[in-house]
Amino acid sequence: MESEEQQEAEFRSFAIAQRDSLRRYAYLLCGDWFEADDIVQKALTKLFAAWRRVEPGGAPAYVRRIVTNVYFSHRRLSWVRRERASDELPVRRLDRPQEEVDVRLELAAALDRLPPRQRATLVLRYWEQLSVDETAAAMGCSTGTVKSQCAKGIAKMRELLTDAAVPARA
C-alpha cells in the first residue's frame, strides 16, 4: 500500500509530464488558450480526486477522457456562449510569406465551426492519432459513433474549406 505522499508525488509527476500535451489537446477542442487552461486544470483536479483508483498504464487515456468531458460541459455552459459575440471573427488577411501558417489558421477556423462532438472526434483521431477504439474510449461512446462523427466532421470540413486556400485531398 502506497503512502499518501507517494501517491501525491506520482500524481504531480504525471501531471507535469502530461500538462503540455493536455493543454494542446484542450486548445484544439475549444480554440482558446485561456479556456484550454481552465479545462486542463479542472480535468487534473478531477483526476487527482480519483488518482487512487486509476491504473497507472491507463492514466493518459483516462485524463484525456476527462478533458473531453470537461470540454463538452464547457460548451453547455451559458457563460461560454455569452462570451462569444459572433460565430465568425472579422477576416483580416495579413501578408505573410509562411503559407503553412495560413493553412493552419484556415484549418483551425474551420475546426472551430464544427459541433463539439465532431470537433473532438476529429482532434482525437487525426491530431492525437488515436485509433477508433481509443477515440471511442476517450469520448465514452461506441466505435460506430466515432466513425459517423468522423465522416460528418470531414464532410463539414470539406464544405467549409471549399472556398479557402487549403488544398483538399480527394
N, C-alpha and C positions, 0 to 999 in steps of 0.2 A: 504494500500500500504506500503510495507516494504521499509525501507531506504536502501541506497546502503551499508552502514556499516553493517546492519543486514544481508543482503544477502552475503556479503563477509565473515562474521563470520560463517554463516550457511555452506557456501561452504568450508571454512577452516576446520570446524568441520567434515564435510562429508569426505573430502579428507584425513584427519588424520586417521579417523576410517576405511576407505577403502583401504588405500595405501598398507599395507602389503598383503592383500588378492589379490589386483590387481597385485602386483609385483609377487606373486607366480603364478598367472594365466598367466601372460605375460611370465614368465620364462618357464612354461610348454609348452607354444606355441613355443617359439623361442630357448630354450635350452641354453641361455646365460644371466647371471645376469646383465651385463652391458647393453645389448640390451633391456632387460626387463625394466630396469630403464628408458631408453630413451623412450620406448613405453608408459610406465605409465605416464611419465612427459608430453609427447605430448597429451595423452588422457585427462589428467587432465586440460591441457591448453585449449583444445577444449571444455571440459565440462564447464570450467569457462566462456568461451565466450557465452555459451548457457544457463548458470545457471538460468537466469530469466524465461526461457521458460520450464524448466524441472520440472515435477511434483515430489514433494519430495518422494513419495512412489515408483516412477519408476526410481529414480536416479541410484540405483545399477545396474539394468538391462541396463539402457541407457549407463552408463560408461563402462560396460562390452562389449557392442556392439562397443563402440568407440575403446576400447583396441583391439578388434578383427579386426576392420577395419584398425587400425594403423599397427597391425602386418602384415596384408595382404599387405599393401602398402610398408612396410619394405622389405618384400620378393621380391617385384617387383623392388626395387632399385638396381642398379648395384653395388654400393659400398658394399652392404651387401654380394652380391655374390662374389665379388673380395676378401673380407677378408677371405673367406673360401677356402683355397688352396686345400682341399681334402674333399670328402664326408665322408670319414671314418677316424677316429683318429687311431693312432697306438694302437694296443691292447697290454696292459701290465697288466698282472694279478698280483694282489697283494695278498699275503697270509693274508687273513682276516678271522677271525672266524665269523664275522657277515654275515651270509648267506642272511639275508634280505636286507642288503646294496647292495650286489652283484645283487640280483634280481631287486632292484630298478634301479641300474645302467644299467642293461640289458634292462629293460623296457624303460628307458629314451633314451637309444641309439637307440632302435627300433622305438620309438616315433619320434625321430629326423629324421629318414629316411622316414617318411611319407610325402606326399604332404601337403602343408599348410592347405587346407580346411579339409582334413581328420583328420589331427592332431588337428585342432581347434574343430572339431565336437566331437572327442573322449574326449578331455580335458573337454569341456563343459558338455558333457553327463555323463561321468564316474568319472571325478575328481571333477568337480564343482557340480555334481549331479543335473543338470538341467533336466527338462522334455524335451520331444521332442519339444513341443510348445515353451518353454522358450529358448531352443537352437536355434530354427528357428528364434525367435525374436532377439536374440543376434547376429546371423550371417546375418540377413537380407535376409533369404531365406525361401523356403517352408518346411513344415514338411516332405514331400517326399524326398527332397534333404538331409535333416538331416538323415533320415533313410537309404538312399542309401549310403551316405558318411560314416555313422557308419558301415554299412555292409562291404563296401570296405576297410575301415580302419582296422576293426577287422580281416578281411581275410588277409590283408597285414601284420598285427602284428603277426598273427599265422605263416605265411610264414617266417617272419624274426626271430621268436623265436623258430623255429623248431629245430635248432641245438644248441640253447642256453640252459643254465642251468635252465631257467624259466619253472616251471611246467605249462602246459596249460590245462585248464579245457575243457572238451568236451561239 
